[in-house]
Amino acid sequence: MIEARSVEVFIKKGKIDSNIAIEKAKGPSAGAIVTFCGIVRDDGISKLLVEADEEMALLDLQTIAADAQKEHNLTYVHVEHRIGTLFIGEIIVLIVCGAGHRKEAFLGSEYIIERIKERVPIWKKEYTGEGERWVSSEHE
């Protein structure tokens, strides 16, 4: 039986819940599901503002996810990036990759996060006790 493959990408203003994507990743051909959650960490900041060119970001995320699926033989790909104001401990990005084997799922997840940082038009502003500043993706 050939399993239907799915790619889902989202830019979201509210909190991210990984449970739905993990359930969708389960299937007869999925021997592994890798979940990556990027979390706002306490790096001396009080909050983080995330902005995006939503239309371009969605197109880039779709391309990246489809490329990862093809290159790493993934059965399912879910990418969700949050925008708006986030606080310490909140999920900023969720990547869920289903695959027949763990290596494919891990490689797919790594491929996606690295490409997001390289080319998706998403910007972050950190707020600290000393003020605020825009940071590059390389900062992460």
N, C-alpha and C positions, 0 to 999 in steps of 0.2 A: 504494500500500500504506500503510495506517495503522499506525504503530508503536505498540506497547503502551507505555504510560507507567508509570514506576516511581518510587515514593517509598520510601526506606529511612531510618530514624532509629535511632540507637543511643546508649545511655549505656554507656561501656566502662571497665573497671578496668585493662586492660592497654594496651600500646603500640598506637598507631594506625598502620596501613599503608595508604597511599593507593592503591597499585597495583590492588587488587581493585576498588575503586569506579571508578577511571578505566576499567578494562577493561569494566565493566558499562555505563558511560555511552556507550560506542561503539555505534553503530547506524546504520542506513541514513538516518535523518533527522537525525542529530547532525552538524552541520557545525562545531560548536564544543564544547569541553569546558573549563570553567573550574574550576580547583582552588584553593581557599583553605585554607591551613593557618595556624592561629593557633599561635604558638610561644611557649613560656616564654622570656622574654628576661632578660638579665642587667641588672636594674634595681636592683642592690645587694642582691638576694635570693640565698639559698642554695638554697631550694626553695619549692614552692607546694603547698598542700593544697587540693584541690578537692572540695567536697561538693555534693550535690544531693538534692532531693526527687525521687527517680528516677521514680516513677509520674507525678507532675505534669509533670516535665521532659520525659518521653517524649511525653505528650499534647500539650504545648505545641510540641515540636519537630515532631511529626506535623502539627499544624495549620499551623505556619509553613511547613513544606516544601510542603504541599499548596497553600497560598495562593500561594506563590512560583511553583509549577509552573503554576498556573492563570493568574496575573497576567502571567507572563513567557513563557508558552508553552514551558515546559521539557519535554524528552523524558525526562529522568532527574534525580532529586535524591537525594543521599546526604548525610546529616548525622550526624556522629559526635562526641560530646563525651566527653572523658575525665574520670574522677573518680579520687581517690586522691592520692598524693604524686607530684609531677612535679618534674623538675630542668631546669636551663637547657638549651635546645635541643630539648626534647621537644615533640611536637605535643599541644596541648590541645583543639583543635577542627579538624575536617576538614569542608569543604563541597565537594561535587562537583556541578556543574550541567552537564547536557548540553542543547543546544538547536540549532535549525537554524542560528542565526547568533550571532556572538560577542557582540553587544550584549545580546541576551536572556540569554545565559549569565552575563555580567558583572553585569547588573542583578539577576538572580535570586540570585546569590551575595551581592551587597551587601545585598539585601533580607533575606536569611536571617540574616546575621551581625548586622545592626542590630536585628532583632526578638529574636534570642537575648539580646543585651545588655540589651534593654528589659524583657523579661518572663519569661524562663525561670528557675525557681528553682534557680540554681546559685550557690554561694558560694565565695570564694577567700580563703585565708589565706596571707600572705607571711611567710617566715622570713628575718630578716636578722641581722647580727651584733649588732644592738641589741635584738632581741626579735622579737615576732611581732605581726601585726595583720590583721584582716579588711579586705578592700578591696571597693569597689563595682565594678560592671561599667564604670562611667564612667571608672574608673582606667586601663583598657586604652587 
